[in-house]
Amino acid sequence: MTQNKEDFKDDVSVSPKPQALEIAVILPCYNEAVAIGETVAQFRDALPNATIYVFDNNSTDESIRVAQEAGAVVRSEPLQGKGNVVRRMFADVDADVYIMADGDATYDSAAAPELVNLLVSQNLDMVNGARVNKETEAYRPGHKFGNALFTGLVKFFFSSKINDLLSGYRVFSRRFVKSFPAVSDGFEIETELTVHAMQMRMPIGEVKTSYFSRLPDSDSKLSTFRDGWRILKMISLLIKEEKPMAFFLSLALIVFVPSLLMFFSVLGEFLETGIVTRMPSLVVAVSGFVAAMLSVVCALILDSLARGRREIRRLSYLQYPGFARVIDPEG
């Protein structure tokens, strides 16, 4: 269930007492001394009652000092990579609403109250901040193409309605955060977050938000090709793990069709001459049939296991109440 900003134009103002909720802003940070102070200040202005956490990931500059001086609660994660930081943030921070953004001051902090209000008023589990950049230098062409490609792949395989797969600006409910089995190490974490929501059939939304250029002397940590390859591998892994039936049946078909054609060729020769002269071709064809049959067996077994994992995650998800129960326990 994906919902867009336009769907709630008349409803966002009726959010049931979001001020009663504990809100945490969680910011991964690696060598962002130039921008982290500004990022903390912006979110402090937008959400004065929220607790702002900065999770430093082995920064070698003054990121920790700047974040502390800006008033953030600073914690550290020694395992390098954004996925490792997100896993630590989700485990260590306890709140009702989580706002995740990068520490580079590129996301529109002024949109945070709207994202939170949408999450709470519609009892959603994730709201994605879809980036809209009015500054051409804010979004490199390679990153933009890769995002469109990967977003399309996830839409196709997982029926996702998210239009900005790699956005780092998201708002989560407690039950999303505490039931999320993070396995990613790096920037592929956004892909995993989206697929988790789709496979669990969580109610989610998406709001267009402004995306700004980095501050002078602030450099992006995302590598177009290295991280693009990691994201593609993550999508492939998630297809195998979450949709093993489609994955292994596709492999079976890929192996079976050429094997069948090769077998018919050998069979035709045998019917004409009564002799099998191409024994290696026959062996290859039979081996292909066996491999296809094994792939079908794997599909059946792993599909049952995937269903079991989803049921376990669902039970973990249901242990945490929705916003209506958090705000009004008697309701």
SERO-4910 file (N, C-alpha, C, O; in steps of 0.05 Angstrom, whole numbers):
BEGIN
 pado doro    nc1    nc2    nc3   cac1   cac2   cac3    cc1    cc2    cc3    oc1    oc2    oc3
  Met    A     17    -24      0      0      0      0     18     25      0     29     32     21
  Thr    A     20     38    -23     36     62    -25     18     86    -28     -1     85    -44
  Gln    A     23    107    -13      6    130    -14     22    155    -19     45    157     -9
  Asn    A     12    173    -35     26    197    -42     15    221    -28     -6    221    -17
  Lys    A     31    242    -29     25    267    -16     -3    277    -24    -18    287     -8
  Glu    A     -9    275    -50    -34    286    -60    -58    272    -48    -79    284    -45
  Asp    A    -55    246    -40    -77    232    -30    -86    242     -3   -109    237      6
  Phe    A    -69    257     11    -75    266     38    -76    297     41    -73    308     62
  Lys    A    -81    310     19    -81    339     19   -100    350     39    -96    371     51
  Asp    A   -123    336     43   -143    346     61   -142    333     89   -156    340    107
  Asp    A   -124    313     92   -124    297    117   -100    302    134   -101    296    158
  Val    A    -78    313    123    -53    315    139    -57    332    164    -43    327    184
  Ser    A    -75    352    163    -78    369    186    -92    356    210    -93    368    231
  Val    A   -103    332    206   -118    319    228   -101    299    243   -112    282    257
  Ser    A    -74    301    241    -57    283    255    -63    282    284    -64    303    297
  Pro    A    -66    258    296    -75    256    324    -52    260    343    -38    241    351
  Lys    A    -48    285    352    -28    292    373      0    281    368     10    266    384
  Pro    A     12    288    345     39    278    340     59    288    361     80    275    364
  Gln    A     53    310    374     71    320    395     73    301    419     92    304    435
  Ala    A     54    282    421     56    263    443     76    241    437     82    224    455
  Leu    A     87    240    413    105    219    406    134    227    410    141    251    409
  Glu    A    151    207    416    179    212    418    192    210    391    191    189    378
  Ile    A    204    231    381    215    233    354    246    233    356    257    249    371
  Ala    A    258    217    340    288    216    338    297    222    309    287    209    291
  Val    A    315    240    306    328    245    281    355    230    281    371    236    299
  Ile    A    359    212    263    383    196    263    399    202    238    389    199    215
  Leu    A    424    210    241    441    220    220    467    204    218    484    207    236
  Pro    A    470    187    198    496    175    194    517    196    185    510    214    171
  Cys    A    542    193    194    561    214    188    589    202    184    599    187    200
  Tyr    A    601    209    161    629    202    156    643    225    143    638    232    120
  Asn    A    661    237    157    677    260    147    658    282    136    661    290    113
  Glu    A    640    292    153    621    313    144    624    337    162    604    350    169
  Ala    A    648    343    171    652    366    189    642    392    176    633    410    191
  Val    A    643    394    150    634    419    136    604    422    139    594    445    141
  Ala    A    589    400    138    560    402    136    544    392    160    521    398    163
  Ile    A    556    376    178    540    363    198    529    383    218    506    379    228
  Gly    A    543    404    224    532    425    242    508    438    231    488    443    245
  Glu    A    509    445    205    487    457    192    463    438    190    440    447    193
  Thr    A    468    412    186    447    392    184    432    390    211    408    390    212
  Val    A    448    389    233    436    387    260    419    412    266    397    410    276
  Ala    A    430    435    259    416    460    264    390    462    249    369    471    259
  Gln    A    390    453    224    366    454    208    344    436    219    321    443    220
  Phe    A    351    412    227    331    394    238    322    403    266    299    398    274
  Arg    A    340    416    281    332    428    307    311    449    303    292    451    318
  Asp    A    314    466    282    294    486    276    268    474    267    246    483    275
  Ala    A    269    453    251    245    440    240    230    424    261    205    424    261
  Leu    A    245    411    279    233    394    299    245    400    326    262    384    336
  Pro    A    238    421    339    251    430    364    248    410    387    264    410    405
  Asn    A    228    392    386    224    373    408    237    346    403    235    328    419
  Ala    A    249    343    379    262    317    373    289    315    385    303    335    390
  Thr    A    298    290    389    326    285    397    342    278    372    334    261    356
  Ile    A    364    292    368    380    289    344    405    272    351    421    280    368
  Tyr    A    408    250    337    430    232    341    448    234    316    439    233    293
  Val    A    474    235    320    494    233    299    511    208    305    523    206    326
  Phe    A    510    190    286    526    165    289    551    168    271    549    165    246
  Asp    A    574    172    283    598    176    269    610    149    260    610    130    275
  Asn    A    620    148    235    630    123    224    660    126    217    668    125    194
  Asn    A    676    129    239    705    130    236    714    155    221    733    154    205
  Ser    A    702    178    226    710    203    213    738    210    222    746    207    245
  Thr    A    754    221    203    781    230    209    783    260    211    804    271    215
  Asp    A    760    274    207    760    303    210    747    311    236    747    296    255
  Glu    A    736    335    238    724    345    263    694    340    265    680    355    279
  Ser    A    684    320    251    655    315    251    644    312    279    623    323    285
  Ile    A    657    296    296    646    291    323    645    317    339    624    323    352
  Arg    A    666    333    338    666    358    354    644    377    344    630    389    360
  Val    A    642    380    317    623    398    306    594    389    313    577    406    320
  Ala    A    589    363    311    562    353    318    555    357    347    533    365    354
  Gln    A    575    353    365    570    358    393    565    387    399    547    394    415
  Glu    A    580    404    387    576    433    391    549    442    380    538    462    390
  Ala    A    539    428    360    512    435    349    490    425    366    466    432    361
  Gly    A    496    409    386    475    399    405    465    371    399    445    363    411
  Ala    A    479    356    382    470    329    376    481    309    397    501    314    409
  Val    A    466    287    400    477    264    415    494    248    396    484    237    377
  Val    A    520    246    402    539    233    384    546    205    394    554    201    417
  Arg    A    543    186    376    552    159    381    568    149    358    569    162    337
  Ser    A    582    126    361    600    117    341    594     88    333    584     72    348
  Glu    A    600     82    307    598     55    296    625     49    282    631     61    262
  Pro    A    641     31    293    667     25    282    667     10    255    685     12    240
  Leu    A    646     -6    250    644    -21    225    638     -1    202    618     13    203
  Gln    A    656      0    182    653     20    161    630     13    142    626    -10    136
  Gly    A    616     34    134    594     30    115    567     40    125    561     36    149
  Lys    A    552     52    108    526     64    116    507     43    126    492     47    145
  Gly    A    507     19    114    489     -2    123    495    -10    152    477    -15    168
  Asn    A    521    -11    159    528    -18    186    519      4    206    511     -2    228
  Val    A    521     29    197    512     51    214    482     50    218    472     53    241
  Val    A    467     45    197    438     44    200    429     21    218    411     24    234
  Arg    A    443     -2    215    437    -24    233    441    -17    262    425    -23    279
  Arg    A    463     -2    268    469      6    295    449     27    305    440     26    328
  Met    A    441     46    288    422     66    296    395     54    303    383     61    323
  Phe    A    386     35    286    360     22    291    361      6    317    341      4    331
  Ala    A    384     -6    323    386    -22    347    388     -5    373    376    -12    393
  Asp    A    402     17    372    409     33    396    389     54    403    386     61    426
  Val    A    375     65    383    357     88    388    329     77    393    319     61    378
  Asp    A    316     88    414    289     80    420    271    104    417    275    124    431
  Ala    A    251    103    400    233    125    395    208    115    382    206     91    376
  Asp    A    188    132    379    163    125    366    165    131    336    154    116    319
  Val    A    179    152    329    183    161    301    213    165    296    226    178    312
  Tyr    A    223    154    274    251    157    267    252    172    240    240    165    221
  Ile    A    268    193    240    273    208    216    302    204    208    321    213    222
  Met    A    307    191    186    334    186    177    341    204    153    326    206    134
  Ala    A    364    216    155    374    233    133    405    231    133    416    222    153
  Asp    A    417    240    112    446    241    111    456    267    125    441    286    128
  Gly    A    481    266    134    492    289    149    505    309    131    523    324    141
  Asp    A    497    312    106    511    329     87    495    354     80    502    369     62
  Ala    A    472    359     94    456    383     90    444    385     62    439    407     52
  Thr    A    440    362     48    428    363     22    398    358     22    384    363      2
  Tyr    A    387    347     44    358    342     46    344    365     59    355    380     75
  Asp    A    318    367     52    302    390     61    291    384     89    270    371     92
  Ser    A    304    393    109    295    389    137    268    402    143    254    392    160
  Ala    A    262    423    128    236    437    133    213    419    126    190    425    135
  Ala    A    217    398    109    196    380    102    191    359    123    171    344    121
  Ala    A    208    357    143    206    336    163    179    335    178    168    314    181
  Pro    A    169    358    187    143    357    201    120    346    183    103    332    193
  Glu    A    121    352    157    101    342    139    103    312    136     83    298    136
  Leu    A    128    302    134    132    273    132    123    259    157    110    237    155
  Val    A    129    270    180    121    258    205     91    258    208     78    239    216
  Asn    A     78    281    201     49    283    202     35    263    185     15    251    192
  Leu    A     46    259    161     35    239    143     37    211    154     19    195    153
  Leu    A     61    205    165     66    178    177     46    173    199     34    151    201
  Val    A     42    193    217     25    189    241     -4    189    234    -19    172    243
  Ser    A    -13    209    218    -41    212    213    -53    189    197    -76    182    200
  Gln    A    -36    176    180    -46    154    164    -36    127    175    -41    106    163
  Asn    A    -23    127    198    -14    103    211      3     86    192     -1     62    188
  Leu    A     22    100    179     40     87    160     65     76    175     69     82    198
  Asp    A     81     61    160    106     50    172    131     62    159    152     62    171
  Met    A    128     74    136    151     87    123    140    109    104    121    104     89
  Val    A    153    132    105    148    153     86    175    160     73    194    166     86
  Asn    A    176    158     46    200    163     31    201    192     21    181    201     10
  Gly    A    223    205     25    226    232     14    238    231    -14    262    228    -17
  Ala    A    221    232    -34    230    230    -62    244    256    -70    231    278    -68
  Arg    A    268    255    -78    284    279    -83    276    293   -109    273    280   -130
  Val    A    273    319   -107    268    336   -130    290    358   -130    289    375   -112
  Asn    A    308    357   -148    331    376   -148    327    398   -169    322    392   -192
  Lys    A    328    423   -159    326    446   -177    354    456   -185    356    474   -201
  Glu    A    374    445   -172    402    453   -178    415    430   -193    417    408   -182
  Thr    A    424    435   -217    434    413   -234    459    399   -222    463    375   -226
  Glu    A    475    414   -207    498    402   -195    492    385   -170    509    372   -160
  Ala    A    467    386   -161    460    371   -137    459    341   -142    464    325   -123
  Tyr    A    453    333   -166    448    305   -172    465    298   -197    457    305   -219
  Arg    A    487    283   -193    504    277   -216    489    259   -236    474    241   -227
  Pro    A    494    262   -262    480    247   -282    483    217   -278    463    202   -281
  Gly    A    507    207   -271    511    179   -267    494    168   -244    482    147   -246
  His    A    492    184   -222    475    176   -199    446    176   -207    431    159   -199
  Lys    A    438    196   -223    410    198   -231    402    174   -249    380    163   -245
  Phe    A    419    167   -268    413    144   -285    412    118   -269    394    102   -273
  Gly    A    432    114   -251    432     90   -235    408     88   -217    396     66   -214
  Asn    A    399    110   -206    376    110   -189    351    102   -205    334     86   -196
  Ala    A    348    113   -229    325    107   -246    326     77   -253    305     64   -253
  Leu    A    349     67   -260    352     39   -267    344     20   -244    329      2   -248
  Phe    A    356     25   -221    351      8   -198    322     11   -188    310     -9   -179
  Thr    A    312     35   -189    284     39   -181    265     23   -199    246     10   -190
  Gly    A    271     23   -225    255      7   -244    257    -23   -239    237    -37   -241
  Leu    A    281    -33   -232    284    -61   -227    268    -70   -203    254    -90   -203
  Val    A    269    -54   -181    254    -60   -157    224    -58   -162    209    -74   -151
  Lys    A    216    -38   -177    187    -36   -184    178    -61   -199    156    -71   -194
  Phe    A    194    -71   -217    187    -94   -233    185   -120   -217    165   -134   -218
  Phe    A    206   -125   -201    207   -150   -187    191   -151   -161    181   -172   -153
  Phe    A    188   -127   -148    175   -127   -122    149   -110   -121    138   -105   -100
  Ser    A    140   -102   -145    115    -86   -147    117    -61   -129     97    -53   -117
  Ser    A    140    -49   -128    144    -25   -112    132      0   -125    132      2   -150
  Lys    A    120     18   -109    110     43   -119    129     66   -112    122     90   -118
  Ile    A    151     60   -100    171     81    -92    184     91   -117    193     76   -134
  Asn    A    186    118   -120    197    130   -144    226    139   -140    239    148   -160
  Asp    A    236    138   -116    264    146   -111    276    125    -92    277    129    -68
  Leu    A    285    103   -104    294     80    -88    317     87    -70    319     77    -47
  Leu    A    335    104    -79    360    109    -65    360    134    -47    381    143    -38
  Ser    A    336    144    -42    334    168    -24    342    159      4    334    139     14
  Gly    A    359    176     16    367    171     44    350    186     64    355    186     88
  Tyr    A    329    199     54    311    215     71    285    200     75    268    199     58
  Arg    A    282    187     99    259    170    104    250    174    133    265    180    151
  Val    A    224    169    137    212    170    164    200    142    169    186    131    152
  Phe    A    206    131    193    197    104    199    181    104    225    184    121    243
  Ser    A    164     83    228    151     77    253    170     59    269    189     48    259
  Arg    A    164     57    295    180     40    312    178     11    303    199     -4    303
  Arg    A    155      2    295    152    -26    288    166    -33    262    174    -56    257
  Phe    A    170    -13    244    187    -18    220    216    -22    229    229    -42    222
  Val    A    226     -3    245    254     -3    253    261    -28    268    282    -41    263
  Lys    A    244    -36    287    251    -58    304    246    -86    292    253   -106    304
  Ser    A    234    -87    269    230   -112    255    246   -114    229    243   -133    214
  Phe    A    264    -95    225    280    -94    201    305   -110    204    322   -103    220
  Pro    A    309   -132    188    332   -150    191    355   -140    172    360   -153    152
  Ala    A    368   -119    179    388   -107    161    412   -126    157    423   -137    176
  Val    A    419   -129    132    443   -145    125    463   -129    108    485   -139    104
  Ser    A    455   -106     99    473    -90     81    496    -78     97    494    -73    121
  Asp    A    518    -73     83    541    -60     94    543    -30     86    551    -13    101
  Gly    A    535    -25     61    540      2     49    515     16     40    494     14     52
  Phe    A    518     30     17    496     47      7    472     30     -4    452     42    -12
  Glu    A    475      4     -6    453    -12    -15    431    -15      7    411    -28      2
  Ile    A    435     -3     29    416     -5     51    388      7     44    368     -4     52
  Glu    A    388     28     27    362     39     19    345     19      3    321     18      6
  Thr    A    359      3    -14    345    -18    -29    333    -38    -10    310    -46    -14
  Glu    A    348    -46     10    338    -66     29    314    -55     45    296    -70     50
  Leu    A    315    -30     52    293    -18     67    267    -19     50    246    -26     61
  Thr    A    269    -12     25    246    -11      8    235    -39      3    210    -44      5
  Val    A    252    -59     -3    243    -86     -8    231    -98     18    211   -113     16
  His    A    242    -92     41    230   -102     66    201    -92     69    184   -107     76
  Ala    A    197    -66     63    170    -55     66    151    -68     46    128    -74     53
  Met    A    160    -73     21    143    -85      1    136   -114      8    114   -123      5
  Gln    A    157   -130     16    152   -158     22    134   -162     47    119   -181     49
  Met    A    136   -143     66    119   -144     90     92   -131     85     74   -132    102
  Arg    A     88   -120     61     63   -107     54     55    -85     74     32    -83     82
  Met    A     75    -70     82     71    -48    101     57    -25     87     62    -20     63
  Pro    A     41     -9    101     31     16     90     53     37     89     64     43    109
  Ile    A     58     47     65     80     66     62     70     90     45     49     88     32
  Gly    A     84    112     46     78    135     30    103    148     19    125    140     26
  Glu    A     99    167      2    122    181    -10    114    210    -15     92    216    -24
  Val    A    132    228     -8    128    257    -11    152    269    -26    175    262    -20
  Lys    A    146    285    -46    168    299    -60    181    320    -42    167    336    -30
  Thr    A    207    319    -40    222    338    -24    245    350    -40    256    337    -57
  Ser    A    252    374    -33    275    388    -47    301    374    -40    305    363    -18
  Tyr    A    319    375    -60    346    363    -56    366    384    -65    364    395    -87
  Phe    A    385    390    -47    403    413    -51    431    403    -57    439    380    -52
  Ser    A    447    422    -68    475    416    -73    490    415    -47    482    427    -27
  Arg    A    512    400    -47    529    399    -24    542    427    -19    546    443    -37
  Leu    A    549    431      6    563    456     13    591    456      1    602    434     -4
  Pro    A    603    479     -3    630    480    -13    649    464      5    647    464     29
  Asp    A    668    449     -8    688    432      6    675    407     18    689    394     34
  Ser    A    650    401     12    637    377     21    636    357     -2    624    364    -23
  Asp    A    647    333      1    648    314    -21    630    290    -16    626    281      7
  Ser    A    618    280    -38    601    257    -36    618    232    -31    640    229    -42
  Lys    A    607    214    -15    621    188     -9    611    166    -27    621    144    -25
  Leu    A    592    171    -44    580    151    -62    596    149    -87    600    168   -102
  Ser    A    606    125    -93    620    119   -118    601    108   -138    587     88   -133
  Thr    A    599    121   -162    579    113   -182    581     84   -189    561     70   -190
  Phe    A    605     74   -195    608     47   -206    611     26   -183    598      6   -184
  Arg    A    628     32   -163    631     12   -142    606      8   -126    597    -15   -122
  Asp    A    593     30   -118    568     27   -102    545     19   -120    526      6   -111
  Gly    A    546     27   -145    525     17   -164    526    -13   -167    505    -26   -168
  Trp    A    550    -24   -168    553    -53   -170    543    -67   -145    530    -87   -146
  Arg    A    549    -55   -122    540    -66    -96    509    -66    -94    497    -84    -84
  Ile    A    497    -44   -104    468    -42   -104    455    -63   -122    435    -76   -115
  Leu    A    467    -67   -146    457    -87   -164    459   -115   -152    441   -131   -155
  Lys    A    482   -121   -139    485   -146   -125    464   -150   -104    453   -172   -100
  Met    A    458   -128    -89    438   -130    -68    410   -136    -79    395   -152    -68
  Ile    A    403   -123   -102    377   -128   -114    376   -158   -123    355   -171   -119
  Ser    A    398   -168   -134    398   -196   -143    395   -215   -119    380   -234   -120
  Leu    A    409   -208    -97    407   -225    -73    379   -225    -62    369   -245    -53
  Leu    A    367   -201    -61    339   -199    -51    319   -214    -68    300   -225    -57
  Ile    A    323   -214    -94    306   -230   -111    309   -259   -105    289   -274   -103
  Lys    A    334   -268   -102    338   -297    -95    327   -304    -68    314   -325    -65
  Glu    A    330   -286    -48    322   -293    -21    292   -289    -17    279   -305     -3
  Glu    A    281   -268    -29    252   -262    -24    234   -274    -45    210   -278    -39
  Lys    A    244   -279    -69    227   -290    -90    241   -314   -103    247   -314   -127
  Pro    A    248   -334    -87    263   -357    -97    248   -373   -119    260   -384   -137
  Met    A    221   -373   -118    206   -388   -138    211   -376   -166    218   -390   -184
  Ala    A    208   -350   -168    213   -337   -194    242   -339   -202    248   -343   -226
  Phe    A    260   -336   -183    289   -336   -189    298   -363   -200    310   -365   -221
  Phe    A    291   -385   -185    301   -411   -193    285   -423   -216    297   -439   -232
  Leu    A    260   -416   -219    245   -425   -243    256   -412   -268    256   -424   -289
  Ser    A    265   -387   -265    277   -374   -288    303   -387   -296    308   -392   -319
  Leu    A    319   -395   -275    344   -409   -281    338   -436   -294    351   -444   -313
  Ala    A    317   -450   -284    310   -476   -296    302   -473   -325    309   -489   -342
  Leu    A    287   -452   -331    278   -447   -359    302   -441   -377    303   -450   -399
  Ile    A    321   -425   -366    344   -417   -382    361   -442   -389    372   -444   -411
  Val    A    362   -461   -371    378   -486   -376    362   -506   -392    373   -520   -409
  Phe    A    336   -508   -387    320   -528   -399    316   -524   -429    318   -543   -445
  Val    A    311   -500   -438    304   -495   -466    327   -503   -484    322   -518   -503
  Pro    A    352   -493   -480    373   -501   -499    379   -531   -497    386   -544   -516
  Ser    A    376   -543   -472    380   -572   -469    360   -587   -486    366   -608   -498
  Leu    A    335   -578   -485    314   -591   -501    319   -590   -531    315   -609   -545
  Leu    A    328   -567   -540    334   -563   -568    357   -582   -577    356   -594   -598
  Met    A    377   -584   -559    400   -601   -565    391   -631   -565    400   -646   -582
  Phe    A    373   -638   -547    364   -666   -545    348   -673   -570    351   -695   -581
  Phe    A    330   -655   -579    315   -660   -604    333   -663   -628    327   -679   -646
  Ser    A    355   -648   -629    374   -651   -651    386   -679   -651    388   -691   -672
  Val    A    394   -688   -627    406   -715   -625    385   -736   -631    391   -756   -645
  Leu    A    361   -732   -621    339   -751   -626    332   -753   -655    327   -775   -665
  Gly    A    331   -730   -669    325   -731   -698    346   -747   -713    339   -762   -731
  Glu    A    371   -743   -706    392   -758   -719    389   -788   -713    394   -805   -731
  Phe    A    382   -795   -688    379   -823   -681    355   -836   -696    357   -859   -705
  Leu    A    333   -821   -700    310   -832   -714    317   -837   -743    305   -855   -756
  Glu    A    335   -821   -754    342   -824   -782    362   -846   -787    360   -861   -806
  Thr    A    382   -849   -769    404   -867   -773    404   -891   -755    416   -912   -760
  Gly    A    389   -889   -732    390   -910   -712    415   -910   -696    419   -929   -680
  Ile    A    431   -890   -699    457   -889   -684    459   -861   -671    451   -841   -682
  Val    A    470   -861   -647    476   -836   -633    506   -830   -637    523   -842   -624
  Thr    A    512   -812   -656    540   -805   -661    549   -781   -645    573   -777   -642
  Arg    A    531   -766   -634    538   -742   -619    533   -747   -589    516   -734   -577
  Met    A    548   -766   -578    544   -773   -550    550   -749   -531    535   -746   -512
  Pro    A    570   -733   -536    574   -710   -518    550   -691   -517    544   -681   -496
  Ser    A    538   -687   -540    514   -670   -540    491   -682   -524    477   -667   -510
  Leu    A    488   -709   -526    467   -722   -510    473   -719   -480    454   -714   -464
  Val    A    498   -722   -473    505   -720   -444    500   -692   -434    489   -688   -412
  Val    A    507   -672   -450    502   -644   -443    472   -639   -440    463   -625   -421
  Ala    A    456   -649   -459    427   -645   -458    415   -658   -433    398   -645   -419
  Val    A    423   -682   -426    412   -696   -403    421   -681   -377    406   -679   -358
  Ser    A    446   -672   -377    456   -656   -354    440   -631   -350    434   -623   -328
  Gly    A    432   -618   -372    415   -595   -371    388   -601   -359    377   -585   -343
  Phe    A    376   -624   -367    351   -632   -355    353   -636   -325    335   -628   -310
  Val    A    375   -649   -316    379   -654   -288    382   -627   -273    371   -623   -252
  Ala    A    398   -609   -285    402   -583   -272    376   -567   -270    370   -554   -250
  Ala    A    359   -569   -291    333   -555   -290    315   -567   -269    301   -553   -255
  Met    A    316   -594   -266    299   -607   -246    308   -599   -218    292   -595   -200
  Leu    A    335   -598   -214    345   -590   -188    337   -561   -181    331   -554   -158
  Ser    A    337   -544   -202    329   -516   -198    299   -514   -189    292   -498   -172
  Val    A    283   -531   -201    254   -532   -193    251   -541   -164    235   -530   -149
  Val    A    267   -561   -156    266   -571   -129    275   -549   -110    262   -544    -89
  Cys    A    297   -535   -117    306   -513   -100    285   -491    -98    281   -480    -76
  Ala    A    271   -486   -120    250   -465   -119    228   -472    -99    219   -455    -84
  Leu    A    220   -497    -99    199   -506    -81    207   -505    -52    192   -496    -35
  Ile    A    232   -514    -47    241   -515    -19    246   -487     -8    237   -480     13
  Leu    A    261   -471    -24    268   -444    -15    244   -425    -13    243   -407      3
  Asp    A    223   -430    -30    199   -414    -28    185   -418     -1    175   -400     11
  Ser    A    185   -443      8    173   -449     34    189   -436     56    177   -425     75
  Leu    A    215   -437     54    232   -424     74    228   -393     74    227   -381     96
  Ala    A    225   -381     50    221   -352     49    195   -345     61    193   -324     75
  Arg    A    174   -361     57    148   -356     70    151   -357    100    139   -340    115
  Gly    A    166   -376    110    170   -378    139    184   -354    150    177   -344    172
  Arg    A    205   -344    136    219   -320    145    201   -296    146    202   -280    165
  Arg    A    184   -293    126    166   -271    125    146   -272    148    138   -252    160
  Glu    A    137   -296    155    118   -299    177    131   -292    204    119   -279    221
  Ile    A    156   -299    207    171   -292    231    175   -262    233    171   -250    254
  Arg    A    182   -249    211    185   -220    211    158   -207    217    157   -186    230
  Arg    A    137   -218    206    110   -206    211    103   -208    240     92   -189    251
  Leu    A    109   -230    253    103   -233    281    119   -213    298    109   -201    317
  Ser    A    144   -209    290    161   -189    303    150   -161    300    149   -145    318
  Tyr    A    140   -155    276    128   -129    269    104   -124    286     99   -102    295
  Leu    A     87   -144    290     62   -141    304     66   -139    334     46   -133    348
  Gln    A     90   -143    344     94   -139    373     94   -110    381     90   -104    405
  Tyr    A     96    -92    362     97    -63    368     71    -50    359     61    -56    337
  Pro    A     60    -33    376     33    -21    370     36      0    348     57     12    344
  Gly    A     13      5    335     12     27    316      9     54    330      8     55    355
  Phe    A      8     76    315      8    102    327    -17    108    344    -16    122    364
  Ala    A    -40     97    335    -65    102    350    -62     91    378    -72    104    397
  Arg    A    -50     68    382    -47     56    409    -26     70    425    -28     72    449
  Val    A     -5     80    411     16     95    425      6    121    436     12    129    459
  Ile    A    -10    136    420    -20    162    428    -43    159    448    -45    175    467
  Asp    A    -60    139    443    -84    135    461    -85    106    469   -100     91    456
  Pro    A    -70     98    490    -70     70    497    -97     58    504   -101     34    502
  Glu    A   -117     75    511   -143     65    517   -161     62    493   -183     51    494
  Gly    A   -150     73    470   -166     72    446   -167     45    432   -180     42    412
***
